Amino acid sequence: MSALRYRPRWLLPACVAVLLAACASQPKWQLDDVQGHLPDLKFQMTNDLGQPVTAANYRGKVVLLYFGYTHCPDVCPLTLVHLHTVLQKMGKQANDVQVLFVTVDPARDTVPVLHQYVTAFDPRIVGLTGTQNEIAQLTKRYRAFYQREPSKTPTADYLVTHSSAIYIFDREGHARLLATPGSTNDEILHDLKILVGQSS
Amino acid sequence: MNDRLFKLLRAMACACLITASAAAFAAAPAKSSVHVEHAWIRWLPANLPAAGYAKIVNDGDSTVRLTGASSPDYGEVMLHQSRLAEGDSTMVMVAHLDILAHGSVSLAPGGYHLMLSHAKQPVKPGDTVPVTLHFADGASVQVGFKVMPANATGPG
């Protein structure tokens, strides 16, 4: 313990000051901070009611963007259940949050199928589809990856490999955070509450 | 975009993986030493493929090898594995699943699971679906999988 005795007296206050300054300037995010690294939310697509929508429809809300497809029985549901749970836990604040599930398999994910799929998890989740080009543009914008895999079954079913990140945008549409299916509900909830609390 | 972020995005690409149901070897058929707990299916609408989950427990003194599954209620049941995060690899073929002596393996969301597709009749939450697990030694175990709503977190 003798080492402790000789620690400079200024060290502890200095550390505290640095920490306080860091806290004051930036919230302590539990998810990955991507501010400045990804472009603002922008798209032109069709929602799960068949209506044309753009990112402007969701300005003013904190948006969670997730790419998936309905023939995905494991990881996509796991993620959507996480987001459903988070929305439940947010209570009234969930009104300021919009979860968008973008299909990367528009050939099979018709508007009615997409609608049934997303609402089975939470009626507040909105499904988005579009032309191959619209979907490609959006995934490219966020460097998300998707690829249809060759069918390996007699029924010609196929799987789609896709990025599983959840992109989180603030009320102004700025990309702020990145979550993964491995992020806990509490981590997502913690950060969403901060974002929702920020100016609209 | 910094390298770390790009790597993260790449690493998070996920894939469900089809397995071939090839029995690598066959030992003497015997009464199965396996029992199954917490078996459930996450129901999905529109006759979409559903995932089946369970904990498979090997009570025996030697490793057992799960080679496939079938159900009279579905046209196709396959053993799949989802791969998430950690590294760039997104596809791995899994032909079988070994359960060590006195050990267990969980088919759980985000990992190993059964993919049940082409339902022969409408399946809905509240139903119980019979599923037979097939093992390399010729043994099989029939289990009732409880059908849960899409947003369930377990068999309840």
Interface residues (C-beta under 8 A of the other chain):
Chain A: D32 V34 H37 L38 T70 H71 C72 P73 D74 V75 P77 L78 L80 V81 H84 T85 P112 V113 Q116 Y117 A120 F121 D122 R143 A144 F145 E149 K152 T153 T155 D157 L159 T161 H162 S163 S164 A165 L178 T180 P181 G182
Chain B: M1 N2 L5 F6 L8 L9 R10 M12 A13 C14 A15 C16 L17 I18 R42 W43 L44 P45 A46 L48 P49 A50 A51 G75 E76 M78 H80 S82 L84 A85 T90 M91 P109 G110 H113 M115 L116 S117 H118 P149 A150 N151 A152 T153
